[in-house]
Amino acid sequence: MLYALKIAFRYLLSSKAQSALLVLGVALGVFIFIFMSALIGGLANFILASIAGDLSHVSIVAEVEDPVLLLDQNLGHILLAQEKSALRQAFLRDAAIYVPMIAALPGVVAVSPQITGSGFITRGGQVAQVAINGVEPGKESAIVQLDSYIVAGSVRLGTGLTIIGQTLADDLDLTVGDTIRLDSAQGVNALLTVSGIYKIGQGGFDRATAYVSLDTARTLMALPQGVTRIEIKLSDLMAADATALRITAITGLKAKSWTEQGAQVMSALQAQGQTGLLLKTFAMVSIVIGIASSLLLSTYRRKAEIGIMRAMGASRRFVVFVFVSQGALVGLLGGLLGAGLGYVVLQAFPPRDAAHPSVMPIDIHEGAFGLAVLLTVTIATLAAILPARAAARVDPVTAIGQ
Amino acid sequence: MTEALLQVEGLVKTFGAGEAETRVLRGLSLRMDKGELSALLGPSGSGKSTLLTILGTLMQPTSGSHMMLGVDLTTANDRALTDFRNRHIGFVFQFHNLLPDFTALENVIFPTAVREGRETAAARARGRDLLSRMGLADRVDFPSTNLSGGQKQRVAVARALMNSPELVLADEPTGNLDRASAIQVMELIGQINRDEGTTFLISTHDEKIAATCCRQIVVGEGVVTG
């Protein structure tokens, strides 16, 4: 079929302007496909990184279990109202066993056992309520990228040290090296030195969270063993649902994926993805229509030639191959040109890591270049089938008579 | 007795249906032997072109039998007919019908290339030889559109001979040529007939052209009348 390919190429070359326009049209469609892929993918990555980047992708939170009530079954009908205890503290007793098991799971980047609770900071006559977050020294940035948000001091935690947000520091007029008193809801207090100040940019977070070491939190929360939660970071945050199920299956602990809280984000991303898919489909449909109509026109124009070929012994299959090859060649050339154009244009946008809200978060890595070319060649070939079949049905007697 | 190349018996061909039905061939029978150089004569509408089309396997008769080289062509499917046509039959049309995007040589070797799936060196060599015999050695790589009418028709004759067919069907091959070119083409046909024993059936209105052939077959009212 090398000969059919040669004829297909010759036919394309014989109408240079028409073929060039056709290839250009296909290239434009491919460019739109690639651009939309990069835009939608880049936007999704940007949104996810912004929203879920500093979240734990999977969390295991201890829950208070109310004690089983032991009642005498022979007392008849009893109306019982059990009041939930506000004082009892839930904790994960066997966290030390589970943490290495979870860390060994595929896709798990970091595991951070934490002791959390509430308290208030006192400095002189000023008091501020805070959420106390006890993390392991050395794992301060395992979940929230604290090291990238530090504006003063160090991210390193240790005994007697705390890291607080910029807003809280401003409210209490604190700087690195100042001493504060932290009282927990359990009635334990400690004198701590501010070792670092962070600024995430979320007012609530920067005002209300104080990081301490796990040991300090253990003292403050009067928790002699275990932790209150385990936070897990994954390499692929979209794998959170599956990983949460897996952790629950392995440990028996109730692991929650970030998507449970981020359902709205997920549905927004899905809607965005569907819009992108629709636009990409339109681009592909325009390619199909362009190629099919152009080749149908070519079939009509070359009717006599097809008749001559058939008279000279060319089979219907050969004729089909000539026209399908034209479609495939147009698809390949247009696909490569469109992909090249897309690559050049997307180079003008900042790389993935440097994306920020003031520019379109277009990610060249999401461009789906290979898929675009492959899909274009495939649909261009398929689009050529109808004209090719029409060409193969040409009656040589009638065609030559023309 | 000379061996029969082709034999048709009781060929009927009708076009249309009902009141619009037109019967072009009305039980035509014909035998041609190998090596014949025959002229097909008859007035317009007598069925000459339809007969050539059926003999060239481009059309099936409505009824009757069509045998060539011992093969019953009336029952063969399209694929078999296409292959048979490619191997055993050559065509020369009135309006040359060359492929316009091809050179003279590419046109000539088309029947072989389409069968083999590529343009072989052997095919190119035979194509050049044929063009040389047609007096077109210096026009081998010319685009077919740049050739004169006579040159185009000689290229068409070379193309018809490319696969060394047993039968060449020529429909008014000189009808569109000036006298000198017509004589030149007919001389070439006669020479090939003598040298290679190729059978020719040439449809013509020209008595002088017909006179150069060994046999005149006259068709009238859809049957052979002489």
Chai-1 contact restraints between the chains, C-beta under 6 A:
chainA,res_idxA,chainB,res_idxB,connection_type,confidence,min_distance_angstrom,max_distance_angstrom,comment,restraint_id
A,M1,B,G117,contact,1.0,0.0,6.0,A-B,restraint_1
A,L2,B,R118,contact,1.0,0.0,6.0,A-B,restraint_2
A,Y3,B,A113,contact,1.0,0.0,6.0,A-B,restraint_3
A,Y3,B,G117,contact,1.0,0.0,6.0,A-B,restraint_4
A,Y3,B,R118,contact,1.0,0.0,6.0,A-B,restraint_5
A,R10,B,D101,contact,1.0,0.0,6.0,A-B,restraint_6
A,S14,B,D101,contact,1.0,0.0,6.0,A-B,restraint_7
A,E305,B,L99,contact,1.0,0.0,6.0,A-B,restraint_8
A,I308,B,N97,contact,1.0,0.0,6.0,A-B,restraint_9
A,A311,B,F91,contact,1.0,0.0,6.0,A-B,restraint_10
A,M312,B,F110,contact,1.0,0.0,6.0,A-B,restraint_11
A,M312,B,P111,contact,1.0,0.0,6.0,A-B,restraint_12
A,G313,B,T82,contact,1.0,0.0,6.0,A-B,restraint_13
A,G313,B,R85,contact,1.0,0.0,6.0,A-B,restraint_14
A,G313,B,N86,contact,1.0,0.0,6.0,A-B,restraint_15
A,G313,B,P111,contact,1.0,0.0,6.0,A-B,restraint_16
A,G313,B,V114,contact,1.0,0.0,6.0,A-B,restraint_17
A,A314,B,V114,contact,1.0,0.0,6.0,A-B,restraint_18
A,S315,B,T82,contact,1.0,0.0,6.0,A-B,restraint_19
A,P396,B,L58,contact,1.0,0.0,6.0,A-B,restraint_20
A,V397,B,T53,contact,1.0,0.0,6.0,A-B,restraint_21
A,V397,B,L58,contact,1.0,0.0,6.0,A-B,restraint_22
A,V397,B,M59,contact,1.0,0.0,6.0,A-B,restraint_23
